[in-house]
């Protein structure tokens, strides 16, 4: 290796470390797979039972036009996905339009609705999410088990499903299928399977705008593995696939509506503008300024606007800090997966839904799973569980939940 190459490698090691692809053949016992499926199933049934109880005691206003029990999962953004699945996109320059929602989830709702007997696009969306959650949890378990231990992997899955906004995995929202794209992309990148990683990332970028950023942890992982020095380096071209889901959607918008910029115009009508920081809004609330809180969380949708703005802005700061720690102390690609989306969300100009957007950044739960104190882990578990119940209550009563 020449002097320049050695210097380059040394600097690269400082920035992204040096790691080997984890190529050990995957061995998962049927009992482990059954356990993961059982955990997701029990979690989903618990959400359903809790929803039913709320409905019976009169605390249920969500999904008035949707048959029971699918109405428990149908509020807020669900109507937009229903509209896209049934009738396609709409765009009006000065109104919140459905083109602000990426297409993958609505497409899966439509296709599943065609396959599943009986009418009901919400039912189809809920079933899609149940299957996707099983797939996502399995990928996360396998990845964390490779890099840590089986115990840490089980705990990570537990914290993911108990995180307060995890309720949205049960709702007719796109978070669950986005989780599949995120987890699958990082898992296959760790194994040096770049085409598969790129395809999963493309699936993610066809689901949410933040999916475009999945290219960043893939590049970081490739640099860490020095992937260009290994057999079949041309497979690295698979990383180019990562943003293709979004590229195809923007190209379609350009053809259909005359410009890909219509997406960003629609985002502005949903009060989301890039490069406007939200980090200081929580500090302003602490100083007594509630203007931003009432603007983004009006009292018509929640009785606690000041609490929500503190929750969302604090979470994005905590996830950013966790991302830095993951980069420096765990694995740079884990950190990149958390830092890049957290920055995007923190600069979105709108603190709404940050707790939901951050939900899928599962490396943060790896840190929680590594906490040695059983008492602290138990306290986090109880706090998360209570938060999950509260968010579900808010959602099903058409109050702001994320």
N, C-alpha and C positions, 0 to 999 in steps of 0.2 A: 504494500500500500504506500503510495507516494505521500510526501509531506503534507500537501494540500488536502489529500483525501483523509489523512489522519486527523488533521485539524478540523475538517468538516465533520468527521465522525465524532470527534470529541465534543464539539459544540452541539451536535444533534443529541448526543447522550445527555448533556446538561438539560436540553429543552424537553425532550420526550422520552428519555431513558433508552434502555435497550432491552427488548423482550423477544422471546421466541414465540412463534405461532404454536398454539396448543393443538397438536394434531392427534393426540391420543384418541383411539376409537371410542365413540360414545357407548357406554354401557349403562342402561337404565333398566332396573328390574321392573317387572309388571306390578309389583307391590308399590314401588315408588310412584309410578305413573298413576296407579289407582288412587294412591293417597293424594296426589295433586288434584286429580279430577274430583275426588271426594271433598277436598277443602273448598274448591271453587263452587261445587254444587251446594254444600252446606251453607256457605256464605250467601249464595244467591237465594236459597230458600229462606234464610234468616231475614234478608231484606224484604222478601215477598211477604213473610209472616208479619213483620213489623208494619209494612204498608197496609196489610189487611186489617190489623188492629186499629191503626189510625183511621182507616176508612169506617170501621164499625162504630167508633166512638165519635165520629163526626168531624174529624180533623183531616179532611181530604177534599180538595177542590181541583186537583190536577186532572187533565185529560178528560174533560166532561163529555166529549163526543167519541171517546175511544172505549171499546168494550173492556169490561173487567176481565182479568187483572192487568191487562196491558196498559190501562190508563195510569197505573202507578208509575210508569216509566215515561210518560208523555207530557212534558211541560216545556215551556220556554223555547229553546232552539229546535225541539223536536218537530214543531210545526213547519219550520223551514225545510228540514230534511224530508218530511212527508210531501211537501209541495214539490220539491225537486224530483223525488222518486216517482210521483204520480204524473206530474205535468211538465217537468223540465225546469230550466232556469227562467227567471224574469229579471229585467233590469230597468230601473227608472233613475235617471241621473241625480235627482234630488231627494231620493227616498232610500231607506235601508232595503237593499235588494238581496235576493238569494244568491247572486253570484259571489257574494262574500264568503260563501261556504264551499270548500273544495269538494270534488265530486265523488270520491271513492265510497264514502259511507252510504250516500243516497243511491249509488249504483248497486251496492250490495243489498240494500233494502229492496230495491226494485227486483233484482234477480231472485232473491230469496222469496219474495212475495209471489213470484211466478211459479216457484217450485213447491212452496208449502201449501197444503190444502187449506181452503177457506180464505176469506178476505182479511186484510189487515196488514198495512205496511208497518205499523208500529210493532205488531207481533213479529213480523219478519226481522225488523231491526233488533229487537230484544234477543231473538234466537241467534242472530248473527253475532251479537256481542257476547252471548254466553259461550259460544264456540270459540270466538276470538280470545276471550279471557283465559280459557283453558290453554290455548296455544301460547299466548303471551307468558303465562305463569310458568309453563314448562320450559320455555326458552330462558327465562330469567333464572329459574332454578338450575338448569344445566350450566349456564354461564357462571353463576356465582359459585357453584360447586367446583367448577374447574379451577377458579382462581383462589378459592378460600377453603371451605369445607362444607360438608352436607348440613351440618348444624346451622352454619351461617346462612346457607341457601334457604332452609326452611324458615328461619327467622325473617329473612328478607321478604319472602312471599307473604308472611304474616303481617309485617308492617305495611307492605303495599296494599293489602286488602283492608286494613284497618285505618289507613290514612283518611281523615274526615271527608275529603272530596272523592274518595273511592266509590261513593254512592253512584257517581256518574258512569262507572263501569256497568251498572245495572240499568241505566237510563238509555233512551234511544238517542244517544249522542255518539260522536265519533272518537271519543277518547280510547275506547277499548281496541279498535282496529289500529289506531295510531300506536298503541303500546306494542302490538305485534310487529309493526314496522321497525320501531326503535329497538326492541329486544332482539329480533331476528337479525337485524343489521349488525349490531355489536357482537352478537354471538358468532356469526360466520366470519366477521373480521378477525376476531380473536383466533379463529382456526385457520386463518389465511385463505379463506374461501371467498375471494373478492367479488366474483360474479354474483354469487348468492347474496353476499352482503349488499351489493349494489341494487339487486332486485328488491330486497326487503326495504332498503332506504327509498327506492322509487315508489314503492307502495305507500310508505309514510309520507312522501312529498306529494302524493296524489290525494292525501287525506287532510293534511293541514299545511299551512304556509311554513310553519316551523320545521316541517319535514325536510325542507331544502338544506337546513343546517346539519342534517345527518352526515353530509359529506365531510364535515370537519372532524368528528371523531374517527371516521374511516381513514382519512388522510393521516391523522395523528397516529393511529394504530399501525398503518403501513410504514410510516417513518420509524416508529419504535421497533418494528420487526425487521427493518431494512429489507422490505419485501422485494425490492428490485434485485437483490443479490441471491434470491432463492430460485428454485426451479420454476419454470413457467412464469417469468415476470410479466409477460404480456397480460396475464389474468388481472393485473392491477387496473386494466382498462375498465374492469367491472365497476370501479368507483365512479366512473363517469356516469353510470346509470342513476346514481343517487338522486339528482335533482330532476330527472326526466319526467316524473309524475307531474310536478309543478310546471315544467316547461311545456308539456303537452296541453295542460289545462290553459295556460296563458296563450298558447298558440290558437287553441279553439276560441277563446275569448276574442282574440284579434280578428279571426275570421268571422265570427258570429256578430260581434258588436263593434267592430272597426278598430279596436285598440285593446291591448292587454291592460292598459291603465284603468279600464273600467272597474277592474277588481279593486284597485286602490281608491278609486272614487267611492265605491260602495263601502269600503272600510271606513272612510271618513264619515259617511252617513250613519255608520254604526259607532261613531265617536272613537275611532281608532286611527291615530296618525303616528307614523314612524318618527323616531328620534326625538320624542318628547318624553323626558324622564319622569318616572312615577316615584322614584326613591324618596323624594323630599316630601311627598304628600302625607306620609305617616308622621313625619316630624312636625309638619304644619298642624296636623290634628292634635298632637301632644301639646303644642303651644296654645291650643284653644281655637284655632282656625278650622271651622267645619265646612267651609265653602266647597272644597273639593269632595268631601264626604257626601254632602247633600246633592251635589251635581251628579256624581257617578252612582250613588246609591240612594235615590230619592225615597222619601218616606212612603211613597205610594207602593213601593215594592219590598221595603224592609223597615222594621221599627228600630234597627240598630245601625244606621249608616256609619257612625263614627267607629264602631267596632269592626265593621267589614273592611274599612280602608286601612285600619291598623293591621288586621290579619293578613290582607293581601300584600301590602308593602313590606311587612316584616318577613313574610315567607319568601319573597323574592330575594331579599337581602340574605336570609339564612341559606337559601339554596345556592346563591352565588358563593358565599363563604365555604359551603360544603364542597362546591365544585373546585375551588382553589385547593382545598385540602386533598381532595381526591387526586387532583393532578400531581401535587407535590409528594404525597405520601402513599398513594394506593396504586393508581395506574393513570397515566396522562389521558388516555382515550376515555376513561370513565369521567375524568374531570371535564374534558372537552364536551362530552355529551350533556353535562349539567350546565356548564358555564355559558355556552353559546345560546341555547334557548332562553336561559334566565335573563341574559342581557337583552335579547330581543323583546321578551315580555316586559322587562323593566324599562324599555325605551318605547313602548307602544303608545304612550300618551294616555292610557286608560288602565286603572288598576283593577277594573272588573275582571272577574274570572281567573285571576292569577293563581288562586289555590287549585283550580281545576286544570289549568294549563301545565302547572308544575308537577301534577300528579304522576305522570308517566316517566319522570326522570329517576328511574329506580336505583341508580347507584347511591343515591342519598340514603336509601333504606339499608343498603349494605353497611354504611357507617353505623346506623342505629343497631343493626344486628350484631355488630362487633363490640358493643358496649358490654363490659364484663360484669358490671353490677346487675344482679338479677332484680334488685329493688328498683333501680332506675328504669330498666326495661319494662318492668311491670307498670310503673307509673306512666311511662309513655304509652303502653298498650291501653291502659284505662282511659287516658286522656284522648287518645285517638278514637277509641270506641265510643265515648260519649260525644265527641265531635261528629263522628259518622252518623250517629242517631239524630243529632240536632240538624245536620245538613239535610238528611233525608226528610225530616219533619218539615223544614222550610220548603224544600223542593215540592213536596206533595201538597203543600198549601199555597202554591204559587207565590211564595215569598222568595227573595233573592237567596240563592245557595251557592252560586259560582258560575 
